[in-house]
């Protein structure tokens, strides 16, 4: 699990918990392959690309996705 510091509009700094696709898949009880397919077709939870290849899922987006699905 990775925590990234971000700056909000007012200049205040907050941290956000980011999960790798493998960590997100475990949390959602899916395969990382399923998450990859969802990213390609624009479905599934919100995700972020950091750099050229690294993909992360904000923990809050996984929680919202699970709440919406239940």
C-alpha positions as semicolon CSV with decimal commas, in nm:
position;residue;x (nm);y (nm);z (nm)
1;X;0,000;0,000;0,000
2;X;0,132;0,339;-0,097
3;X;0,038;0,676;0,049
4;X;0,082;0,977;-0,174
5;X;0,074;1,336;-0,052
6;X;-0,138;1,574;-0,258
7;X;-0,211;1,943;-0,236
8;X;-0,570;2,061;-0,225
9;X;-0,693;2,392;-0,367
10;X;-0,639;2,584;-0,046
11;X;-0,276;2,472;-0,037
12;X;-0,333;2,222;0,245
13;X;-0,159;1,889;0,206
14;X;-0,346;1,562;0,247
15;X;-0,242;1,204;0,196
16;X;-0,425;0,947;-0,006
17;X;-0,389;0,572;0,023
18;X;-0,319;0,412;-0,314
19;X;-0,330;0,040;-0,382
20;X;-0,158;-0,151;-0,659
21;X;-0,381;-0,347;-0,898
22;X;-0,288;-0,667;-0,713
23;X;-0,382;-0,516;-0,375
24;X;-0,704;-0,373;-0,517
25;X;-0,793;-0,709;-0,670
26;X;-0,748;-0,884;-0,335
27;X;-0,966;-0,624;-0,166
28;X;-1,240;-0,664;-0,427
29;X;-1,195;-1,044;-0,444
30;X;-1,127;-1,028;-0,816
31;X;-0,826;-1,100;-1,033
32;X;-0,584;-0,828;-1,137
33;X;-0,664;-0,937;-1,494
34;X;-1,030;-0,842;-1,444
35;X;-0,927;-0,496;-1,322
36;X;-0,704;-0,457;-1,628
37;X;-0,995;-0,545;-1,859
38;X;-1,218;-0,296;-1,677
39;X;-0,956;-0,022;-1,720
40;X;-0,947;-0,092;-2,094
41;X;-1,323;-0,068;-2,140
42;X;-1,374;0,222;-1,896
43;X;-1,563;0,040;-1,625
44;X;-1,478;-0,054;-1,268
45;X;-1,341;0,164;-0,989
46;X;-1,156;0,491;-1,043
47;X;-0,784;0,444;-1,102
48;X;-0,481;0,663;-1,157
49;X;-0,172;0,630;-1,371
50;X;0,151;0,748;-1,210
51;X;0,437;0,774;-1,453
52;X;0,417;0,586;-1,781
53;X;0,314;0,242;-1,658
54;X;0,228;0,238;-1,289
55;X;-0,144;0,215;-1,210
56;X;-0,294;0,267;-0,865
57;X;-0,640;0,261;-0,715
58;X;-0,732;0,517;-0,447
59;X;-0,872;0,336;-0,145
60;X;-1,173;0,570;-0,133
61;X;-1,266;0,475;-0,492
62;X;-1,257;0,104;-0,407
63;X;-1,479;0,165;-0,104
64;X;-1,726;0,366;-0,316
65;X;-1,726;0,098;-0,587
66;X;-1,798;-0,176;-0,332
67;X;-2,076;0,029;-0,169
68;X;-2,235;0,094;-0,509
69;X;-2,216;-0,276;-0,603
70;X;-2,389;-0,400;-0,287
